[in-house]
Amino acid sequence: MPSSLVALTVAAQDPSALARFWAGLLGQPVADDPRGGVALLPTDDTGFRIRFTPTAEPKTVPNQMHLDLTSSSPEEQRRTVARALELGGRHIDVGQRPEEGHVVLADPEGDEFCVIEPGNAFLADCGVIGAVASDGTREVGLFWSRALDWPLVWDQDQETAIRSPRGGPKITWGGYPARQKAPRNRLHLDLVAVGDRDAEVERLVALGATRLDVGPEDGGVVLADPDGNEFCLLDRE
């Protein structure tokens, strides 16, 4: 059986403070995480935790992943932006054009995210977190579709997206990465093996993953997807 996605993990210099920012913005409850640090809990059964774990490394390059937040009206988009700024976020310029309707912000540690304009058909039936948006090749989108057994909901012009059959946020890849990968991504996905973990490692490797020689992480096996992005396979949550 395929692995289950249980968390998006964010490396933070101050995990508790960053969790408070995102809890205030998303309206999700904060709890101690079973693997250490703190986490935001999903408010339904379609999502996954957002886990904040400590790091001593400051952010130096743009993240490979970021969150896209949805808006139901222009007023809600303005409220979300204002709330983010009030909580300690800031506007940033990543090359967006003036005519684009989304607003690009960064959280207090510099992690990028977008507040999407209302009327975005692609995210129309998603929740507040519309997507985990990523740089990535078509190959990596196909890998993750097979790894999680989530159907492709977009596959066009080298851009791909997958979504759990239960709903929830989409995970998207926007094409070949435009920049060199960081030595280690600040955001990564945590999976749990449904059956035997060693067998699941072999299955993921057969799909195109690489086992990384970095030692176990919180009891998990660290691998990389076909684009070299780290993820962790756990025995249990």
Summary of the structure (lengths in Angstrom):
residues: 237
radius of gyration: 17.0
end to end distance: 16.6
largest distance: 50.4
contacts: 719
relative contact order: 0.18
helix: 22%
strand: 32%
